[in-house]
């Protein structure tokens, strides 16, 4: 059950990262960015956690107004992780 909740939060973070392009969900972006950073530091033994650190930082940066083409890679990363967690 916890894996499914984390998956839903990852999908929400991916959707929020997309919406931040139009400055929608700034506060939610910062909160979810901090959540992803905390989660990635907690599971630091996994290689995917290193990519999660980048995704969390990019989510916070996007909420602060920095939006780059690399951000879409993190959207795909978070979305596929979330979907795979839902079906695990």
VENPEKA-V523928 format. One record per backbone hydrogen bond with DSSP energy under -1.0 kcal/mol. NH is the residue of the N-H (numbers start at 0). CO is the residue of the C=O. E is the energy in kcal/mol with one decimal. If there is no record, write none. Layout:
# VENPEKA-V523928
nh:co:e
NH:CO:E
NH:CO:E
This chain:
# VENPEKA-V523928
nh:co:e
4:0:-1.8
5:1:-2.4
6:2:-2.0
7:3:-2.3
8:4:-2.2
9:5:-1.9
10:6:-2.2
11:7:-2.3
12:8:-2.2
13:9:-2.1
14:10:-2.4
15:11:-2.4
16:12:-2.3
17:13:-1.7
18:14:-2.2
19:15:-1.8
20:17:-1.3
21:18:-1.7
22:19:-1.5
23:18:-1.8
28:24:-2.2
29:25:-1.9
30:26:-2.4
31:27:-2.9
32:28:-2.0
33:29:-2.2
34:30:-2.2
35:31:-2.6
36:32:-2.1
37:33:-2.6
38:34:-2.7
39:35:-2.5
40:36:-2.1
41:37:-1.8
42:38:-2.0
45:42:-1.9
49:46:-1.2
51:47:-2.0
52:48:-1.8
53:49:-1.4
54:50:-2.3
55:51:-2.9
56:52:-2.4
57:53:-2.6
58:54:-2.2
59:55:-2.0
60:56:-2.7
61:57:-2.7
62:58:-1.8
63:59:-1.3
64:61:-1.1
65:60:-2.6
70:67:-1.5
71:68:-1.2
72:69:-1.0
73:69:-1.2
74:70:-1.8
75:71:-2.2
76:72:-2.3
77:73:-2.6
78:74:-2.4
79:75:-2.6
80:76:-2.1
81:77:-2.3
82:78:-2.6
83:79:-2.3
84:80:-1.7
85:81:-1.6
86:82:-1.4
